[in-house]
């Protein structure tokens, strides 16, 4: 095995190296270096994804770097880097004393996602899933002296492991019917429609539904989001969800063809319920992170709608939506972190009169919220429009109507925040200080949201190219 | 005994585990329920492995066991941490987060 044959797994190797180096440095006392070093590792891994030869198979063809895997990896590593910009500004004692552990867990989780999206094998898929999930539980309870963080970690852990058990129980049936653990055997077995196979796949759908926080498995999300550190939550609300969606695509869509339409009713119901519950529960929230958590659940519903179409355009638009959601949601969470650092509050009242205190910060928050709400000419508008379009192609008029109606509801609670920022008078006059890394992170998200809104074309082309490889 | 017997046993164990996860108020009890669910998976995998005469299922079992152990370790660590801070392991008392 020559060194050149490792190029296709370059990002994974870099992530692994980063994790090992960071935890070793931490053990020898160089904790300060952990953050910058992880950042360097992530940037290098992100760059390395552009050198992967597309369609490369490694490790006895059990590991595939196709267009979808590369796309997903760029999303994971990119969002982790943005989250890192936020966590660099954390001044809590835990970040001073155990910085190496935090960054180690983050890097390992990204590694797990990267493995997950490339796996052509059920065992590897499951190991990837766990490698992704276990550090997430740890990171949720990272501020361990906090009264609520361990509670959130425990809730997240119990839901997460129970869902893992359901996923692996489903996998055992898939293995039982196909007699092999390669994913390539699934389309044929799905077409044959053995009852045990259907049971297995239904369990997989339910288990992954837990991970992406779809209704009725969404209850862990608001608690976890409220208690965990905000930069981590910004990433948690995007990357693991994206990984779950890619796993769903791998199992239910790739190569399956018309047989996947069998799942359309189930996924449609899931999508509809998730949109309704997410949007309605977001309205009364007084903590902005809980509000964003429920709105995030609603967005998962919209993405499930794209998946429910089970078509090239449906999957493509779901991927587009993921990127738009990443920029909008992470941006909003970074602003929340900025406000929390200066006001020591995550309540809605902290946003009172923000436009008079820090006009630029308020404007960025407004743009992020409008993008999440789907107002024209920011990223989220195109994302919603394209998703509805793909759903209409499959004749899902009822769900599209419901989704459009709920967009108005969503605008209501997003604009509640805007009203506090723009109409209400501030409690104090001085501007909110924004530290340099946070400013940079917010700027990246802003460029993403506005750029995708002004020029959605290149992103659509990319998403369509990625999705079309799944149906050939 | 045929494959069905093993699958039924696994299904019963899985359901007992899930029942425990849903009804238990003690978080240690919930953890035990999750362990039962994961062990039902192992029964399933080994039964299928024997049925197909294929070792892959047993390899899968080894992986599941390792991951189960990791999860149990982490879960107990979180429960201990929580007990130190809140002096309770009952799920009903964990109500600082809601809404």
Contacts between the chains, C-beta under 8 A, distances in Angstrom:
chain1	res1	chain2	res2	distance
A	122	B	60	7.4
A	123	B	56	7.8
A	123	B	59	6.9
A	123	B	60	5.2
A	123	B	63	5.5
A	126	B	60	7.9
A	126	B	63	6.9
A	126	B	64	7.6
A	126	B	67	7.5
A	127	B	63	6.1
A	127	B	67	7.2
A	130	B	67	4.9
A	130	B	70	7.4
A	130	B	71	7.7
A	134	B	70	6.2
A	134	B	71	6.9
A	134	B	74	6.2
A	137	B	74	6.1
A	137	B	78	7.0
A	138	B	74	6.9
A	141	B	78	6.0
A	141	B	81	6.8
A	144	B	81	5.6
A	145	B	85	7.3
A	147	B	85	6.1
A	147	B	86	7.0
A	147	B	96	6.3
A	148	B	96	5.0
A	148	B	97	5.8
A	150	B	78	6.1
A	150	B	81	4.8
A	150	B	82	4.4
A	150	B	85	6.1
A	150	B	86	7.7
A	151	B	82	6.4
A	151	B	86	7.4
A	151	B	94	4.8
A	151	B	96	5.9
A	151	B	97	6.1
A	152	B	97	6.1
A	153	B	78	5.2
A	154	B	27	6.4
A	154	B	75	8.0
A	154	B	78	5.0
A	154	B	79	6.7
A	154	B	82	5.7
A	154	B	94	7.0
A	155	B	94	7.2
A	155	B	97	7.6
A	157	B	71	8.0
A	157	B	74	6.8
A	157	B	75	5.7
A	157	B	78	5.7
A	158	B	21	7.4
A	158	B	27	7.2
A	158	B	30	5.5
A	158	B	31	7.6
A	158	B	34	7.2
A	158	B	75	7.6
A	161	B	34	5.0
A	161	B	71	5.0
A	161	B	75	6.8
A	162	B	18	7.6
A	162	B	21	5.4
A	162	B	33	7.9
A	162	B	34	5.5
A	162	B	37	6.9
A	164	B	38	7.9
A	164	B	67	7.6
A	164	B	71	7.4
A	165	B	14	7.9
A	165	B	17	7.4
A	165	B	34	5.9
A	165	B	37	3.8
A	165	B	38	4.9
A	165	B	41	6.7
A	166	B	37	7.5
A	168	B	38	7.1
A	168	B	41	4.9
A	168	B	64	5.9
A	169	B	14	6.1
A	169	B	37	6.9
A	169	B	40	6.6
A	169	B	41	4.9
A	169	B	44	6.9
A	171	B	41	8.0
A	171	B	60	7.8
A	172	B	10	8.0
A	172	B	41	5.2
A	172	B	44	4.0
A	172	B	45	4.9
A	172	B	48	6.6
A	172	B	57	7.9
A	172	B	60	7.6
A	173	B	44	7.2
A	175	B	45	6.7
A	175	B	48	5.8
A	175	B	56	7.3
A	175	B	57	5.9
A	175	B	60	6.7
A	176	B	7	7.9
A	176	B	44	6.9
A	176	B	47	7.8
A	176	B	48	3.8
A	176	B	51	7.3
A	176	B	52	7.9
A	179	B	48	8.0
A	179	B	52	4.5
A	179	B	54	6.2
A	180	B	54	7.5
A	180	B	56	6.7
A	181	B	56	5.3
A	181	B	60	6.4
A	222	B	97	7.7
A	222	B	99	7.1
A	223	B	97	4.1
A	223	B	98	7.5
A	226	B	97	5.7
A	227	B	97	6.0
A	284	B	99	7.8
A	285	B	99	6.6
A	286	B	99	7.8
A	287	B	99	7.4
A	290	B	99	6.0
